[in-house]
C-alpha cells in the first residue's frame, strides 16, 4: 500500500526514528502504526517505546472521596477556556459528588443533580456555554482509606490529572506520596498479576526479536529476555516501580515500611487516548476571508 507523508511524520514524532527508517517500518508492516512502532523497536531504531497517544481533548478530571470510597470523573470540553469557567467547574464538582453513589457511567448519566439527570444538565450547559461537552468516563476504588491527589489543579479536587489510592491500614501520610508518584510515573497496573497478559506477551515477543537480532547463542538470549522482562515489569507496575520520593526502594517496599498495603488506584488524565485534529489557524482565517 502507499505510505503517506502524514503517516511517516506521525511515526517519527512517536518514536524519534529517522524519516527513511519510519517509512521503511510502515512499508514493512503495510501501514500498521502499532506494528511499525514494534518493528522499529526490534531494529533498535525507536528512541521511545511509547505509542502516540496525544492528549488532545480539554476539560477536567474531578475526584471525590467519602470514607473508604473514592471516585474520579472526566468531563471533556472543546477548549481549555471552558475548563477554566467557574460554571463548568461547579457542574463537574457536582457530577463527581453524584458519582459516589453511581455504579457506572450509565447510572451516573441518569443520576440527578439539582433535580436534573446529569445527561440533561450537561446538555443544558452545552446550550448555555456554546461548546460541546462529554461525560467521558468514571472509575471507583475502595479500601480502609482512600487518598486523592490532583495535579495541575484548576480548582479544589479537579484538574488535568486526578489520582486516587486505596489503602489497607491507617494512612500516615504515605498515601499522598504514593498518589503523587502515580501521577508522575503513570503505571499500567498495580502488580504483574493485574497487567493485561496481551501487553506482557507483546513485550516478550519484541524482546525475543531484539535479542535474536544480536546473533548471540540461544542460552544467552534466554537470559537476556528474562532480565529485560523483569526490568519491564518493574517499570510498568506500581508496586515494582522505584518510589519517586525515595528511589532506593520500590513503591511496595515504601508502603510496607509505612505499615499499609496498596489495594487499588485510579489515574485519569484529561483527554488521555483521544486524538485531536491539529488545525492550521492561519489557513482557517484565510479560508474564512475568501468566503
N, C-alpha and C positions, 0 to 999 in steps of 0.2 A: 504494500500500500504506500501511497505518497505521504511523506512526513513533512509537516508544515513548519515554517519558521517559528510560529507561536508555540508548537509542541516542544521544539528544541529549546526555546527560551525558558519555558516553564520548567523543563527538566534541569537546565543549567542552574536556574535560581534555587531549585530544591536541593541539588546535590553538590553544586560548586564544580561540576565537571566541565571540561573544555567543550567548545562548540562541536568539533568533529566527533569527540567521544560520545556526546549526548545524542548526536544524530545517528551514530552507529548503533548505540544502545536501543534507540527507538526502532531502527530498521531491523535489528536482530529479533526484536520482540513484537514485530508487527504493530507498533504504535501503542502497545500496552504500557501505560505510565508506570504502574507499580512494578511490573516485570522489568522495565528498563532501569528503574532505581536499583533493583536487586542485581541486575546484570552488571551495572557499574560498580556496585559494592564487591561483587565476586571478582571483578578485574582490578580492584583496588583503585578505581578512578573516581569514586564518590568521596567527597570530603565530609559529607554529613550523612549519617544513616537515618534520615528522617523523611517522612512523607510530606509533601507540600500541603499543609492544612492551614491555609491562611485564615486568620481571624478577620472576618470581613463585616459581619453584621454588628450593629451597635445595640445599645440597651444597657440593662443592668442585671446582675445576679444579686438576689437578696437572700439572707439567711434568717431563720427564726428558731429559737430554742425554748422548749418548755420541759423542764425537768430532765428526764433521760431520753427525750426525743428531740431531734433536730431535723430541719428541712431546708433545702436550698431550691430556689426557683429562678429560672432565667426567663426574662421577658425582653424581646428584641424590639428595636425601633430602627428606622431608616438612618437617622443621623445621631451623632453624639450630642447635638444641641438639645434634642428631646430628652436624652438621658440625664441632662443637667436641669431639666424642667421640674420645678417643685411639685407640680400637679401630677406629673408622671411618676415621680419618686414616691409620692403618697400612695398612689394606686399600687405600685409594686410592693410597698411595705404591707399594705392591707391584704394583698393577694398572698404574700408569704405567710402572714399570720393565719389566713384561712387554710393554707396548705397543711398546717399542723394537724388538721382534722380530716384531711383527704388522703385516700389510699393510693390514688394515681392521678395522672394528668386529666383524664376524662372526668373523674369525680371533682377535681379542682375547678374545671371549667363550669360545672353545674353548681358549685358551692356559692352561697350568697355572701356578698359584701355590700353593706348599706342597703339591703333589700333587693339587690340585683344579682343575678348569676354573673360569675366572673367573666364569662364569654360576652355577655351583654355589656358589662362595664367597660371591657376593652373596646368593643365596637363603638360605644358612645365616645370614648376618648379619641378614637381614630377620627370620628366625625368632627370633634371639637378642636383637636390639635392639628388635624390635617396631614397626618403621617401614618403610614401603616405600622401596626404593632402586632406582635405574635407572642402568645404564651407557648414557649418552645418546649420546656422540659422542667421536671422537678425530681428530686431524689430525697429519700429519708434515711435516717440512721438512728440507732438507739443503743443505749448502754447504761451503766450506772450513772455516768455523767457524760454530757456532750458539750464540747468546747467549739466555739466558732471563731473564725478569723476572716476578715475581708481585706484584700489587697487592692490598692488604688481606690480607696473608698470615696464615693461621691456623696454619701450621707451615712448616717448610722446604719450599720448592718447591711449595706449594699454598695456594690462597686463592680469592678471588672472581673475579679476572681473571688469566689466565695468558697470557703473550706469549712467542713465540719469533721470533728474527730470524736468518735465514741470510745470511751474508756471503761474498762472493768477495774474498779478500785477508786480510791479517792484522789482527785486531781490536786497536785501541789504546785501547779504552775507549768508542769511539763506539757500539758495539753495544748496550750497556746504556742509553745515552741515547736511541737510536732505539726500543728496546723500551719505555722509559718514555713516549716520545712516542706510540707506538701505543696503549698502554693508555689514555692521556688523550684522544687525538684520534679513535680508532676509525675509521680509514679503511676505505672499502668495497673497495678493491683496491690492488694495488701501483702500477699505472700505468693510463693510459687504455686501453691495449691489453688489459688484463685485466678491465676493467669490463664488466659484463653490458650488451650492446647495448640490451636492453629498458629498462634503467634510464636510459640516455642518451637514448633516443628518447622515453621518458615525460617526462623533464625538458625536453627540447626542445619538446615539444608544449605543455607547461604555460607555458613562456616565450613561445612564439608567441601563446598565448591572452592572456597578461598584456600583452604588447606591443601586441596589437591592441585591447585594451580602452582603451589610451591614446589611440587615434584619430590617431596620428601617421602621416606618409607611409610607404609601403612600404619605401623605401630606408633610412629612419631605423630602421624596425622591424627590418630585416635586420641592421643594425649593433648594435642593442640585443640581439638574440638571440645574435649572435656573441660579444659581450662577456660576456653573462650565462652562456653555456655555458662559456666559457673560465674564468670565475670558479668555476662549479660543479665543473668537472673538477679544478681546483686544490684545492678544498675536500674532495673525496671520495677522491682518490688519494694514497697515501702519499708518492710521490716529488714530487707537486706541492704538498703542504701546507707551510705555513710551519713551520719547526722550532721546537718549543716551547722548546728550550734557547736558541736564538738566532733570533728571529722575522725577522731581517734576511735570512735565507737560507732556501731550501727544504730539505726533507729530502734531496733528490737532491744538492743543492749541498754540504750538510754532509758527506754520505757521500763525495763526490768529493774534497773538501778533506782528508778523513781517509784517503784512499787506498784506499777499499773500494767495493764495489758491492753493493747490496742485491738478492739474488736471490729472496728469498721471506720470508714472515712468516705467523704464525698469531696470532690473538687470540681466545680463548674466554672468555666471561663466564658465570658461573653463572646458569642459568635464562633465558638470552637467548632471546627469542622465545616463551617459554612463558607463557601467561596463567593467573594464579592467581585462583581464585574467592575474593573477599573475604568472610569470614564475620563476621556480627554476633555477637560473643561473648555479649553480654547476652541476645540473642534465643535463642541456643543454650542458655544456662543456664536461662532461663525455660521453654523447651520441655521441658528435662530435668526440671525441678521439677514441671511439670504432668503428667509421665508420658507 
